[in-house]
Amino acid sequence: MSGDPGGGLLPVDRAAIGYLGCTGLVSLAFGGLTGGGIAAAHAIAVFGITRLAAWHPRAGLAAIARAAYAVLLTPLLYAELAVLNRFLTQRYFDATVQAWDAAMFGGQPSIGLSASLPWLPFSEVLHLGYFAYYAIVPTAILGVFATRGLEAMQRTALAVAVAFFVSYLIFMFFPVAGPRYEFARIGGEIGEGTLFGIVHGILEAGSSKGTAFPSSHIAASLAGVVAAGREDRRWFWLLIIPELALTAGTVYGRFHYAADALAGILLGLLVCAVLRAVEPRGVRAAEGGQPAA
């Protein structure tokens, strides 16, 4: 799924255009003047992506930027979600997700985990795991580029980008604020932790309300880990431990409900499975990829 090296849109271009087109149309139809501005910005971005069609560098920073630009854009797209998810509803669906947690787990794990395990070293490890998200995604993408080349990196970056885009579409139609807004912040000894303070400070500075279900952190990073592992299994085994710590940390730190984490896992795996299924026959064999499992 690497695209024609001589020209044409890459699969990641089509995914980005699809996301920008969908959110732009919703913004234009339901967002009034603000939505019109967002739609115009998305239209400009789509035009810019179509201009990339003739640019297919084969090495160096230019090749990395060409393959991974959609992932690099996701922080900007994330920032506008707090506005986008107000166009279609004024509700947050936390009560629904809390009911799912209660039905599946007999309570609220996002409260119960930290309450039952109030041990500072344990908390710091899990908060480090949550912080590891910022390393997992670039390591998966750049690591595969280093060991398996450009086409392998393109496939890995595509999986990450698609996981983000699907998560963001769900946020727009089904906004969930999350435990940070619904429940009291963790206190006591845990709340004095260094990594606790760093992670919570980052979220307070740059979080978009309504982006809890599914956990895009889990979905995108897991998609990256699995996709990278299919290219070179060494990256799977290197990254799966921090990925597991990230998953546990999202619930322990009250960043996400347990249902958010579960949905993020399922979405990340589904994205990888679908992309694998639609990949042209013979591509993997021709490139000598090594599946993780």
Secondary structure, 3 states (H helix, E strand, C coil): CCCCCCCCCCHHHHHHHHHHHHHHHHHHHHCHHHHHHHHHHHHHHHHHHHHHHHCCCCCHHHHHHHHHHHHHHHHHHHHCHHHHCCCCCCCCCHHHHHHHHHHHHCCCHHHHHHHHCCCHHHHHHHHHHHHCHHHHHHHHHHHHHHHHCHHHHHHHHHHHHHHHHHHHHHHHHCCECCHHHHCCCCCCCHHHCHHHHHHHHHHHHHCCCCECCCCHHHHHHHHHHHHHHHHCHHHHHHHHHHHHHHHHHHHHCCCCCHHHHHHHHHHHHHHHHHHHHHCCCCHHHHHCCCCCC
